[in-house]
Amino acid sequence: MKRRIIKIDESKCNGCGLCAAACHEGAIGMVDGVAKLLRDDYCDGLGDCLPACPMNAISFEEREALPYDEAAVKAAMAERAKLAEIAKRAEEAAAEVRQNPTLGCGCPGSMAKAIEREEERDCSGQVAEAAHPTAKPQSQLRQWPVQIKLVPTNAPYFDGAKLLVAADCTAYAYANFHEDFIKGRITLVGCPKLDMVDYAEKLTEIIANNDIKDVTVVRMEVPCCGGIEMAVKRALQASGKFIPWQIVTVSSDGEIVD
């Protein structure tokens, strides 16, 4: 059909984008720094964009064009509003993290928290040496998150903590990992090969800025796990503190390697 529709003289366009902002229907977009009419069926021909252009690069013309599709425009506007709301929430979350670093990466599931564990006691009130053989195993995790990349560097649970820095695979390979390593410690896990990052800088901040009592590193015997061991050694050295530390190596079949 032949109808009135806008025409953009791209040679006059200065790329300011004011016309695209003025077009509520989303018919105009910026492409390579120049305003373009993206869809004929989104242009209602009313010309809200004309007064917004400081270069007088927009005018009307009569030509063959698709009819204005109000339903498609409304659907597109709803989708843009949805995306804008998502972007707004993401920015709000990022701002909250900047104001409160204990929120980890901004994802609610990464919010830093301590986990209280009640110690098992025998009938005399003393802390039990070991759970009954038939008892259900209990998690010994004392904080969240545990990934080195996500954990904040100044969480309250680091105060007076015994620190466990473990390669991801160790908890899967070693059957009694919770009781033998996680129990009584703050746990940080990572894989230097998969994360492709150097943990030393963050571990240095944690050790230097908190009252860490000692550090235990649990790694697999595979060569790539040496990255997590070296990161901890460098962090201990860079922190300027003299803290007791130990390295425990686990074999791929789940045994402690001497």
Phi, psi and omega in degrees: 000152178262126181208171179281134182209159183284156176228131182251124175272097186296338180291338179265344186294133178258004175076020183289334178080005182294326179293321179295322178291327182282339182277098184294336183278346180079022180285334182255138176220163178263123180235117182054038176081009181232139179289136179222148172279110187279321183217123177300318186287354175266347182271119181274354177077011181274336172080034175300337183282337186302307182292344181282339185278118181283350184255002183053041182270357184243136178215178176261153170214155174260121180202170175292127180205157175297148178294153178297127183252091184297321181297317179295322179297314180297321179295318179294321179295321179295320179293319178296321179296322179296314179295323179295322179293320177297316179296321179296316180294323179296319179293321178297319178295319179296320179296322179294322178295319179298326180279332182225091185296347179286000179272014177062230187268003179104338176287133180306328180288350180254009180298129183293134177205149174268149180242116181281133178239129176272128179285139178287137180234150179276186185294341179271358180092359179278152177297127182291141178292322182206152179289156176300140183306330182268357182289150178290130179302141181248142175295140178251008181296134186247359181201166175214140001280177181243340180293133181304321182294334186259333187293138176289158184270350185230034180290146182302331183290352176282344183293114180074020187275148164267124190259132173248122175245113189234144171289142184312314189290341186297323181293334178277327184280321186262116191297320186258039188299317182299310183290319187275334186234314184286324184305124178079006182234159169268128192254131173234131181233156178186170176225107184297335180283318182280320181287334179054041177227161175264113183285348190303318184297314182290319179296326176299316178299316181297313183289318184290326189259004181226161180274077180275128184277317176200168183229129174245128177252127175243120184230163173276164182282352181292148185302321183297339179288348176298339180297321182286325176296313181295324179298318180293317180298317179294322180294318178298317180294316183290334182291337182077010181253151175256098185239134177300140180212158178212153177244129175241129182248132181249136178280165181294342176262014170088020179252152175283127180267125180289000000 
